[in-house]
Amino acid sequence: MGKQGKKQGKGVRSPASRRGVAPIEAPSGPLAGRGGTALVLAIALVLVVLAYANAAHGRFVYDDQKQILLNPLIQEPRLLGKALVSDIWAFTGVEGKTWSNYWRPIFVATLSLQYAVFGTDPTGWHVTNFVLHFLAAALGFFVLRGLGARPAACAAATWLFAVSPVHVESVTWISGSPDPMAASLLFVAFLCYLGARPKRRWGLLLMGLAAFAAALLAKEIAIVFPAIILVSELVLQEKRPGRVRAAVIATVPYLVVAALYLGVRISLVGMQHITPPGAPGFDGVVWSAPSLLLFYLRHAFFPFGLGPSYPFKPVTGASVSAANFLLPLAVVLVLAVGVFLLCRRERIYRLVLPWFLFPLIPVFDVRAFIPEDAAHDRYLYLPLFGALAFAVVAAADAWSRFRLGKTAAGEAGFAAVGLGFAALLVPVTRSYNRAWMDEIPLWERGVQTNPQTAFPHAQLGEAYRKAQRLQDARRELERALELNPGLTSAHIALAAVAQKQELYPEAEAHLKTVLAQYPDLSNALEMLGMVYRGEGRLAEAITVLEHGRRVTPYQRGSYTVNLAVLQRLSGRSDLARSELESLGADLGGTKDPYVMRAWWYLGELDREAGRKAEAIALYEKYLAATETIDAPDVLALRKAVAEKLQELRAAP
C-alpha cells in the first residue's frame, strides 16, 4: 500500500481506535437484525414458559417456609427497616447477632414486596421467578451479541441457558431468586460498560455502576464482577501499548463500588466468616478444588440425575487419595490445555471464559458450607452462562469449518440444532420441577441422589412430620442421626415427633443437646417450653419462653401467645389477659396465623368471665383476620370458633 493509501486508512479510523480501544465487530447474519433478535427472544420466552409453567402452582418448600412463611421481618412493614440492615436469617435468633454469611437487602425487599402483593399464595411468587429467569436469559443474549459472538451461537446459548434443568433450583424454588436477580443486574452492568467504552458515555457508566451495586445487594457472588471487567478490558485492548494501565483504570470505578459495599456491610452485619461445625480448613479448599470443578462441569453439560442434595464432600488431608484428587486434577489439566488452545485462537473465548470461572470462585471456599451440603446447582446459575457460551461458540466454530464457510444457511442450521437440543431439555426440566413443587417429593429425591448423607434424611423426616406421618418421620430422622449424631435439624425434628407422641423425656433430651451448642436458638427454646407444658412443668416452661422472647424479639408474638396459654393453665387469667393485650397494635397488624390466635384466646377469657358481647366481638375479629388463610390448623380452629360463636349468639 502506498503513502496515499496509508493516509486514507488513518483517515477512516474510529474515535475508539484512536484512543486505543479495540472495537467489537457488529454481528451479521440472519439472526443479527432487529427481526432476528425479536425471534430469538420470542423463542426463549416460549421455552421458559414450556419448561416452567407446570411449576406455577408449586408450594413453598425448603427455606421458603422459614424465609417467607415464618419471617416476621418481611411480613410486617414496621420491621422492614430492620430486615434491610440485618443478615437474611436474623429473624431466627438473637437481635443484633449475625446468623449467616448473607446480607442481601434487595432480595429481602423483594420478598417483602411480594408478600404484600401475593401473600401466602405461591403462584405469584413462582411467576416472578420465571420472569426474572427470562430476563436473565434475554440480557445474556445481548451480552454475547455485544461481545461479538456469532448470532447463531448467541441464539443457541440463550435457548440452552433458558431451559437447562440445572436452573430448576434457582427458578422453581422461590428462595432461589437471588441467582437470576443478581445475574440480570450484572448483565445490565456489563452492557452499560460495553456501551460506555467507545465514546466515554458517563451516563451509561453510572448506570452500570448502579446496576453492579444493586447486584451486590442481591447476592454476594457479584463481588467478582470487577475481575470480569478487568479481563474483558485486557482482551479488548490486547496488542495495544499501555493496555494494562488502561484496563486497571477502567476497573477502578467498580472496585470503588465494591469497597463501598464492603464498608457498609461490615458496619451493619460484620464481615466474620461463619464456619459451620465440621467444616474443613484451608487445606480442604485446595484438595477439593479439582473434584468440585469436575462436579460443576458435569452438571453444566450433563444435567441429568439432579437433586437438592449430592454426595460430594470436601476432600481433606486425611481423606485425600488418587481417586478424589490426583485423577480429577489430571482431567482438569487436560481440559485446561484444550481451553488454552481455544483461547489462543480467538478472543471471543477469552471474553466469555471469565463468566464461568470468576462466579464459580466463591463456591470453592468449602469452609463456608456444611460438609454434607457443600455443592448445589444454584451455585452454577451464572457460571452456566459462561460455560454454555464457551462450548456453543466452540461448536459454532466447528460447524462453520464443517460447512466450509459462514453462509446464511449454515448459521440458520446451527441455530436450528441448538433449538433442537434446547427442546430436548424441556421435558427434563419439567420433570425435575415436580420434585421442587412439594416438600416430600423434594426430599425423597434428595435421599435418592444422596442416600448416605444425614442432611436429606433429616429434611425428609421433617417433611413427613409436618404431614403427620410420624413413623416415617422417626425412621428418617433416626437414620439421619446414625449418619451424623450432631445434626441440629434432626434433633429438633425428632424432638417434635417425640412431643407429638407425648414422649416428653425423649423430646427434652434432643432439645437440650441442641441448646447446649446453641443456647439462644429460637425454635429449640420455644419447643422446649411446649415440652415442659406437656409434662405439667408450667413454671419451667414460662421461664424458658420468657428467655426466648427476650433474645428473639422478632418472634415476640408467638412467644407471647404461648406464655398467655401457660399463665391461663397456671390459673392466672389476669396475667394471661395482660400478656395478650400487651401485643397491642402488633396484633391488629400481624400476618402470622399463630399470633392471630390471640383474638380467640382473649374471646375465651371474656366468655369465661361472662362478658358475652366482648367475647362475640373477639371471635368475629379472629374469623375476619383468618378469612383468607386455608392452612389445615387454621381451618380447624375457625370451625371451632364459628361453633362457639353460634352457641353464644343462641344463648339467652
C-alpha positions, 0 to 999 in steps of 0.5 A: 500500500502506498503513502496515499493509501496509508493516509486514507486508512488513518483517515477512516479510523474510529474515535475508539481506535484512536484512543486505543480501544479495540472495537467489537465487530457488529454481528451479521447474519440472519439472526443479527437484525432487529427481526432476528433478535425479536425471534430469538427472544420470542423463542426463549420466552416460549421455552421458559414458559414450556419448561416452567409453567407446570411449576406455577402452582408449586408450594413453598418448600425448603427455606421458603417456609422459614424465609417467607412463611415464618419471617416476621421481618418481611411480613410486617412493614414496621420491621422492614427497616430492620430486615434491610440492615440485618443478615437474611436469617436474623429473624431466627435468633438473637437481635443484633447477632449475625446468623449467616454469611448473607446480607442481601437487602434487595432480595429481602425487599423483594420478598417483602414486596411480594408478600404484600402483593401475593401473600401466602399464595405461591403462584405469584411468587413462582411467576416472578421467578420465571420472569426474572429467569427470562430476563436473565436469559434475554440480557445474556443474549445481548451480552454475547451479541455485544461481545461479538459472538456469532448470532447463531451461537448467541441464539443457541446459548440463550435457548440452552441457558433458558431451559437447562434443568440445572436452573430448576433450583434457582427458578422453581424454588422461590428462595432461589431468586437471588441467582437470576436477580443478581445475574440480570443486574450484572448483565445490565452492568456489563452492557452499560460498560460495553456501551460506555467504552467507545465514546466515554458515555458517563451516563451509561457508566453510572448506570452500570455502576448502579446496576453492579451495586444493586447486584451486590445487594442481591447476592454476594457472588457479584463481588467478582464482577470487577475481575470480569471487567478487568479481563474483558478490558485486557482482551479488548485492548490486547496488542495495544501499548499501555493496555494494562494501565488502561484496563486497571483504570477502567476497573477502578470505578467498580472496585470503588463500588465494591469497597463501598459495599464492603464498608457498609456491610461490615458496619451493619452485619460484620464481615466474620466468616461463619464456619459451620461445625465440621467444616474443613480448613484451608487445606480442604479448599485446595484438595477439593478444588479439582473434584468440585470443578469436575462436579460443576462441569458435569452438571453444566453439560450433563444435567441429568440425575439432579437433586437438592442434595449430592454426595460430594464432600470436601476432600481433606488431608486425611481423606485425600487419595488418587481417586478424589484428587490426583485423577480429577486434577489430571482431567482438569489439566487436560481440559485446561490445555484444550481451553488454552488452545481455544483461547489462543485462537480467538478472543471471543473465548477469552471474553466469555471464559471469565463468566464461568470461572470468576462466579464459580470462585466463591463456591470453592471456599468449602469452609463456608458450607456444611460438609454434607451440603457443600455443592448445589446447582444454584451455585452454577446459575451464572457460571452456566452462562459462561460455560454454555457460551464457551462450548456453543461458540466452540461448536459454532466454530466447528460447524462453520469449518464443517460447512466450509464457510459462514453462509446464511444457511449454515448459521440458520442450521446451527441455530436450528440444532441448538433449538433442537437440543434446547427442546430436548431439555424441556421435558427434563426440566419439567420433570425435575420441577415436580420434585421442587413443587412439594416438600416430600417429593423434594426430599425423597429425591434428595435421599435418592441422589444422596442416600448416605448423607444425614442432611436429606434424611433429616429434611425428609423426616421433617417433611413427613412430620409436618404431614403427620406421618410420624413413623416415617418421620422417626425412621428418617430422622433416626437414620439421619442421626446414625449418619451424623449424631450432631445434626441440629435439624434432626434433633429438633425434628425428632424432638417434635415427633417425640412431643407429638407422641407425648414422649416428653423425656425423649423430646427434652433430651434432643432439645437440650443437646441442641441448646447446649451448642446453641443456647439462644436458638429460637425454635429449640427454646420455644419447643422446649417450653411446649415440652415442659407444658406437656409434662405439667412443668408450667413454671419451667416452661414460662421461664424458658419462653420468657428467655426466648422472647427476650433474645428473639424479639422478632418472634415476640408474638408467638412467644407471647401467645404461648406464655398467655396459654401457660399463665391461663393453665397456671390459673392466672387469667389476669396475667394471661389477659395482660400478656395478650393485650400487651401485643397491642397494635402488633396484633391488629397488624400481624400476618402470622396465623399463630399470633392471630390466635390471640383474638380467640384466646382473649374471646375465651377469657371474656366468655369465661368471665361472662362478658358475652358481647366482648367475647362475640366481638373477639371471635368475629375479629379472629374469623375476619383476620383468618378469612383468607388463610386455608392452612389445615390448623387454621381451618380447624380452629375457625370451625371451632370458633364459628361453633362457639360463636353460634352457641353464644349468639343462641344463648339467652 
